[in-house]
Amino acid sequence: MGWTGSNRFSIILFMETELLRRRELGPSGDAQWGVFEIPERVDAFNFEDFSEQLISYIANKGPWVALDFSNTGFLSFNAIRFISEKADELLGNGGSLAIVGPTEKLKRQISIFATLENVIVAESVERLRR
């Protein structure tokens, strides 16, 4: 039994509505954005270490994770896909993923190979926390 077009639309609409609500609210109560610094370059040589570190960080810091791209110049396709998967997981678990300080080139790469729809994009950590 597959998903009908109507079911898919309802799920997408719910997720978009929920994402917009979370963008407006951000973490509530004592919750804080955890900031994970992305290395200057994530490629085939360091992807495994990067992915293990991010998985561990998310497990320890909770569902509100900001990835700091301010010093990042390159992300491999695998890294982009992995980050997109983590964004979907966090959204499904009541949190959100933000990318902070990405260059226009990185934003373009991410939008080509994945999507920016399930992430919050901010210029800086300070702007994200406002």
N, C-alpha and C positions, 0 to 999 in steps of 0.2 A: 504494500500500500504506500503510495507516494504522497508527497505534499501537493495539494492543489494550489493553484495560483492565489486563491483567496486566503488560504492558510499562510502561505509565504508572505503575502502582503501584510497580514495582521501581525505576524511575528516581527517583520521589519519595522512596521509602524510603531509597535510597542517598544522595540529596542531604541529607535530614534527618539521617541518621546522620553523614555527613561534616561537616555544619554543627555538630552537637553536639560532634564530636571537635575541631574547630577552635576552638570556643568554650572548651573545656577547656584546650587547648594554647596558643592564641594564636600570635603569631609565635615562631619558634624560632631558636636560634643568634644571629646578629647582626641578624636582622630586627627591625624596630621598627614600631610604628604611626606612620604619617605622619598628621598632624593638619591638616585643611583647614577653615578657618573659613568658615562659611556667612554671607552678608550678612544684615542685619536683615530684608530683604525680597527675595524672588526672584519676580518677576512677568514679564509680557510685555515690559516695557521693558528688563530686564537679563538675561533668560533666556539669550540667545545668548552674551553675555560670560561668564556664570556657567558654562554648559555647556562652553565652550571652555577656561576656566581649570581646571575639574575634570578634563576629559579630559587636559590637559597635566600636571596634578598626578599623576594616576594613572599616566601613562606614565613619569614621572620618579621617583616614590616607591615603586613596586612594588605588590604585591598586598594589602598590609595598610593600609587607609585608614580613618581615623576622621573623620567629618564633625562639626565642632563647631557645634551648634545653640544654644549658650548665649545668643547675642544675636539669635536669629532669631525673628521674630514671624509671618511669612507666607511660605508656599510656594504657588506656582501649581500647578495640576493638571499642567502640562507638567514642572515641576521635580520633582514627586513621582514621576511616571512615569519621568523620566530617572534619578533617583537609584535607583529600583527596578531599572532596566535595568543600571546600573553595579554594583549589588550582585550581580545574577545573573552578570555577566561576571567579577567578581572571584572569586566562588565557583567558577565554572567553570575559572578559572586558578590554583586552589590557594591563594587568599587569602580575604579577607573584608572586608566593609564594616561599620563600626560607626557608630552615631549617638550623639552624646554631648550630654547636657544638653537634650534636647528638652522642651518644655512638654507637658503632658497634651493640650492642644488640638492641637499638631502631631502627636503620636503618633496621636491619633484621626483626624486628616486623612489621614495616611499609610496607616493601616489601612483607611480607607474607599476610597481611590483606588488603592492598591497593596497591599503587604503588609509586615509586619515580620518575616515568617518567615525571610527570607534575610539578616537583619542582626542585629548584636549591639547591644543598647541598653544604654548605661551612663550613670550620673548625672554622671560627670566623667571627664576624661582619666586622672587618677590611679587611679580605680577600674578603668578599662579596662586599665591597664598592670599591675595586680596579678595 
